[in-house]
Each structure stands twice: as C-alpha cells, then as structure tokens.
C-alpha cells in the first residue's frame, strides 16, 4: 500500500498472463536447442583438433551455436521485459515447469509512493503498477515567490521547519 516500506526483491504483486506461457515455452525450446547445438559444437571442435573432421564442419557447428545462442538471448530478453527476473528464469530452466503467474518484485529498497494497479485489473506490458521512491537522500522541489529568487543560489542552505529538515540548494529552475 502507499507509504509502505519495501526491501529490494520483495514481492509486490502477482500477475496472471496466458501470454507468459507462450513466452516460457518458446524460451525452453530455445534453451534445449542451444544446449544440444553447444554440445555438438564442442564435440566437433574436439574432432577438428584431432584431425577427424574438416574445418568447414567445425565452423558450421560453431555458426549454428552462435545462432542458437542469439535466439536464446532474444527469448530471455522477452521474458525479462515481461517481468521475469534472473531467479525465475533459472528456476524455469531447471524445472521446465510453465506458469501463467508472474511475481513482480521491487528492484530496490524504498517506500511505495503510488499504487497504480488494483486487484483484478488488466495491465498492459510495461505499464507501471507501483512507484517506489528512495527517500534518502530526500529531494524537495520548492516553489518560491519571484521576489525571493535573488536571495537563493546553488549550495545555499534550505530549512523546512515543519518537517525538521535541512539541506542545500542543488538546482534552480526557471519556470514561471
């Protein structure tokens, strides 16, 4: 909820997405293909070094491995854009179990400033559902009357007595 303190990696929400199943299936297919092609390329490298196969065959195996690795990386990035973190990807690779549920975790420690999503709400990809802020150091934007402006300069001391805060001016905007 708004105002709650959160730690890095803490779960914030669980999303359900049928599209996530297709992305995971594609990733697992690319992962299995990469492992097979990488093993074959390594075997061909050893055979080439022993003079058993031609350099052309080893280069073809190497090229196929590079292509499979590029496909795997593309599918990994699609899952990361969908919200899967490295731990969830590792678990998917190890278990091979598909899930339509995605746990959204906070990338940093801080305070929930805004909750834009609600239970049961449909959200689009890359649509924010939370705003997390780090309040240390705290930055304030202070609007001052124009006649006070000549007395303010970067590096100057600022006091907010109502909050018991003290700081310094780091920037002066020129918006009217």
KAHUDA-V327783 format. One record per backbone hydrogen bond with DSSP energy under -0.5 kcal/mol. NH is the residue of the N-H (numbers start at 1). CO is the residue of the C=O. E is the energy in kcal/mol with one decimal. If there is no record, write none. Layout:
BEGIN
nh=NH co=CO e=E
nh=NH co=CO e=E
END
This chain:
BEGIN
nh=3 co=112 e=-3.4
nh=4 co=1 e=-2.2
nh=6 co=110 e=-2.9
nh=9 co=106 e=-3.5
nh=10 co=7 e=-2.2
nh=12 co=104 e=-3.8
nh=13 co=104 e=-1.4
nh=15 co=102 e=-3.3
nh=17 co=100 e=-3.1
nh=20 co=17 e=-0.5
nh=21 co=17 e=-0.6
nh=21 co=18 e=-0.7
nh=22 co=18 e=-0.9
nh=23 co=19 e=-2.0
nh=24 co=20 e=-2.3
nh=25 co=21 e=-2.4
nh=26 co=22 e=-2.5
nh=27 co=23 e=-2.0
nh=28 co=24 e=-2.8
nh=29 co=25 e=-2.3
nh=30 co=26 e=-2.2
nh=31 co=27 e=-2.7
nh=32 co=28 e=-2.6
nh=33 co=29 e=-2.4
nh=34 co=30 e=-2.5
nh=35 co=31 e=-2.4
nh=36 co=32 e=-2.1
nh=37 co=33 e=-2.9
nh=38 co=34 e=-3.1
nh=39 co=35 e=-2.0
nh=40 co=36 e=-2.2
nh=41 co=37 e=-2.7
nh=42 co=38 e=-2.2
nh=43 co=39 e=-2.3
nh=44 co=40 e=-2.6
nh=45 co=41 e=-2.1
nh=46 co=42 e=-2.1
nh=47 co=43 e=-2.3
nh=48 co=44 e=-2.5
nh=49 co=45 e=-2.6
nh=50 co=46 e=-1.5
nh=51 co=48 e=-1.5
nh=52 co=47 e=-2.8
nh=53 co=47 e=-0.7
nh=58 co=54 e=-1.6
nh=59 co=55 e=-2.8
nh=60 co=56 e=-2.4
nh=61 co=57 e=-2.2
nh=62 co=58 e=-2.5
nh=63 co=59 e=-2.6
nh=64 co=60 e=-2.2
nh=65 co=61 e=-2.1
nh=66 co=62 e=-2.2
nh=67 co=63 e=-2.2
nh=68 co=64 e=-2.4
nh=69 co=65 e=-2.4
nh=70 co=66 e=-2.1
nh=71 co=67 e=-2.2
nh=72 co=68 e=-2.4
nh=73 co=69 e=-2.4
nh=74 co=70 e=-2.2
nh=75 co=71 e=-2.3
nh=76 co=72 e=-2.3
nh=77 co=73 e=-2.4
nh=78 co=74 e=-1.8
nh=79 co=75 e=-1.8
nh=80 co=76 e=-2.3
nh=81 co=77 e=-2.6
nh=82 co=78 e=-1.4
nh=83 co=79 e=-0.5
nh=83 co=80 e=-1.0
nh=84 co=79 e=-2.4
nh=89 co=85 e=-2.2
nh=90 co=86 e=-2.5
nh=91 co=87 e=-2.2
nh=92 co=88 e=-2.2
nh=93 co=89 e=-2.4
nh=94 co=90 e=-2.1
nh=95 co=91 e=-3.0
nh=96 co=92 e=-2.2
nh=102 co=15 e=-3.2
nh=104 co=13 e=-3.1
nh=104 co=102 e=-0.6
nh=105 co=103 e=-0.6
nh=106 co=10 e=-2.4
nh=110 co=6 e=-2.4
nh=111 co=133 e=-2.6
nh=112 co=4 e=-2.8
nh=113 co=111 e=-0.7
nh=113 co=131 e=-3.0
nh=114 co=131 e=-1.5
nh=116 co=114 e=-0.6
nh=116 co=129 e=-1.5
nh=117 co=129 e=-1.5
nh=121 co=118 e=-2.2
nh=127 co=124 e=-1.9
nh=131 co=114 e=-2.5
nh=133 co=111 e=-2.7
nh=135 co=133 e=-0.6
nh=142 co=140 e=-0.7
nh=143 co=141 e=-0.5
nh=144 co=142 e=-0.5
nh=148 co=145 e=-1.6
nh=149 co=145 e=-0.7
nh=149 co=146 e=-0.7
nh=151 co=148 e=-2.0
nh=152 co=149 e=-1.8
nh=155 co=169 e=-3.6
nh=156 co=153 e=-2.3
nh=158 co=167 e=-2.6
nh=160 co=165 e=-2.9
nh=161 co=159 e=-0.5
nh=163 co=160 e=-1.3
nh=164 co=160 e=-1.1
nh=165 co=160 e=-1.9
nh=167 co=158 e=-2.8
nh=169 co=156 e=-2.6
nh=173 co=171 e=-0.5
END
